[in-house]
Amino acid sequence: MQKILSLLSDNQFHSGEELGEALGVTRAAVWKKLKKLESIGVAINSVKGRGYRLPTPIELLSEEVLRASGVAENVALKLSFETESTNNDAKAYIAQGGSLPALISVERQTKGKGRRGRQWESGVAKNLTLSFAWRFDNGPNVIEGLSLAVAVAVVRVLKKIGVPNPGVKWPNDIQIDGHKICGILLEMVADQDACYVIIGIGLNIEMDADSMAQVDQLWTDLISRLDSRPSRNAILADLAKELTQVCQHFEGGDGIKQYQHQWQAYDVLFNQAVTVSSVSSKRQGIAKGIDEKGALLLEENGELVALHGGEISVRRN
């Protein structure tokens, strides 16, 4: 699938014969491959006498481009066309003793998950789905608040490419004008000697409205917010560099303190009336940012209460 998609990525017409020669297969086999692409959501224009093309150009992920864009050689790169879950791939990679840090990304994720087990839509070669794995040798205590620092890293990348007014909804949903553009999911794998953290990120670059029809919250993408199409490779490279820096700070013991003020500068709920819900209770108050451990500060009946993560959600009243 990757090879034929690469041949079509220039948005130009290519005949079945031309594609067959490039792939070393018959025209009938080319047709089957094109039908397979269509079955997974890739739109293909077919014009008799001219051939096949994609409606818009696409940019496939490239190790060569990522390295040229500044991804350090010590970061292992694992790129592929399709997988069920990059976070699961990262767990398997760690279990096999793969070198870390590692960046895993794909063109299509079929069973990605978001917070609370929700499915994360990724499309085909349109958005960014990635997992960044890091080994922390000082135990799990040093990663307290890491997910909030990751949110800061994502916002920094979005601001760099010119996205207007990106913000963070506690703990780490990235929003623009109340519409979600990025989800972050951290998973931890611990053993006796070290703590491995997998940072999963799904960033909407060009979402398909049909595939998002079942999503029960407001969403947006970069194509809707920028004047020109951004480079997926450039964004992925910038994310890798930012995540490396974040993990180095936490490994060094700086933790969320290093990012507390930056996070609060992007806080979309600050001084807003909110409802905080958990499985067993609901409480209301005024959001007042985060403390030095990344806990949500809620002003409730004149008192400041620190609420930690887990299965709680926050909504503006």
HELIX and SHEET records of a PDB file:
HELIX    1   1 GLN A    2  LEU A    8  1                                   7    
HELIX    2   2 GLY A   16  LEU A   23  1                                   8    
HELIX    3   3 ARG A   27  SER A   39  1                                  13    
HELIX    4   4 GLU A   63  ALA A   68  1                                   6    
HELIX    5   5 THR A   86  ALA A   95  1                                  10    
HELIX    6   6 ARG A  115  GLY A  117  5                                   3    
HELIX    7   7 PRO A  140  ILE A  143  5                                   4    
HELIX    8   8 LEU A  146  LYS A  160  1                                  15    
HELIX    9   9 LEU A  222  ARG A  225  1                                   4    
HELIX   10  10 ARG A  232  GLU A  251  1                                  20    
HELIX   11  11 GLY A  255  GLN A  258  5                                   4    
HELIX   12  12 GLN A  260  ALA A  265  1                                   6    
SHEET    1   A 2 ASN A  45  VAL A  47  0                                        
SHEET    2   A 2 GLY A  51  ARG A  53 -1                                        
SHEET    1   B 7 ALA A  76  THR A  83  0                                        
SHEET    2   B 7 ALA A 102  GLN A 109  1                                        
SHEET    3   B 7 LEU A 128  PHE A 136 -1                                        
SHEET    4   B 7 CYS A 195  LEU A 203 -1                                        
SHEET    5   B 7 HIS A 179  ALA A 190 -1                                        
SHEET    6   B 7 ASP A 173  ILE A 176 -1                                        
SHEET    7   B 7 PRO A 166  LYS A 169 -1                                        
SHEET    1   C 5 GLU A 303  LEU A 307  0                                        
SHEET    2   C 5 LEU A 296  GLU A 300 -1                                        
SHEET    3   C 5 LYS A 282  ILE A 290 -1                                        
SHEET    4   C 5 ALA A 273  SER A 277 -1                                        
SHEET    5   C 5 SER A 313  ARG A 316 -1                                        
END                                                                             
